[in-house]
Amino acid sequence: MRVYLGASGSAIAAAPALAPAAVSIPGAEGGVGLGYGIAIAVGVLVLVSTVMLVSYLCVLTKAGGAALLAAAPAAPPSTTTAVPGLDGAAIDALYPKYQHAGGDFGPCAICLGEFARGDVLRRGPGCGHGFHACCAEQWLRVSPTCPVCRDSPVPSPAATPLAEAVPLAAHAR
């Protein structure tokens, strides 16, 4: 206890200083940190388990889809007809050969090689595009169209809406 002197000289006794009280917090010795650690570990386990379950279901679904495709009957043949390429006689009749006399004609659109004087070329019947004869023959055996503009001297077996509206033969060249 402390004694203080007042203004009149009399001694005043002060109350004893209180010591801080010890407050007990449950789990303050590391219990709170342990709770957070357990919650994070459980959260990670739930996340990993969910990802694994979704992955398994995706694999199972794909395997089931593949089994269904394998067991499905073959599709009936298509009713559309593919336009085959041209034979040698049609190529000679529709795409005539000529000797390149020189000039700036541009590269061959099929092989991208430059034309040299004296090269044997073929010219498209409607469009006039030129190609090396050997390149054009290989192309025309697969497709009867010009490799540049897709113009075809062969009529299409199936009319398309655009071909009916604007025929290729109507375009001036």
CORGIBEL-V297230 format. One record per backbone hydrogen bond with DSSP energy under -0.5 kcal/mol. NH is the residue of the N-H (numbers start at 1). CO is the residue of the C=O. Records with the same first field share a line. If there is no record, write none. Layout:
NH->CO / CO
//
This chain:
4->12
6->4 / 10
9->6
12->4
13->11
14->2 / 12
23->21
24->22
25->23
26->24
28->25
30->27
31->27
32->27
34->30
35->31
36->32
37->33
38->34
39->35
40->36
41->37
42->38
43->39
44->40
45->41
46->42
47->43
48->44
49->45
50->46
51->47
52->48
53->49
54->50
55->51
56->52
57->53
58->54
59->55
60->56
61->57
62->58
63->59
64->60
65->61
66->62
67->63
68->64
69->65
70->66
71->67
72->68
84->82
85->141
86->140
91->87
92->88
93->89
94->90
95->91
96->94
98->121
100->119
105->103
108->113
109->130
112->108
118->100
119->116
121->98 / 119
122->131
123->96
124->129
128->124
131->122
133->120
136->132
137->133
138->134
139->135
140->136
141->137
142->138 / 139
143->139
146->151
150->146
153->144
164->160
165->161
166->162
170->167
171->168
//
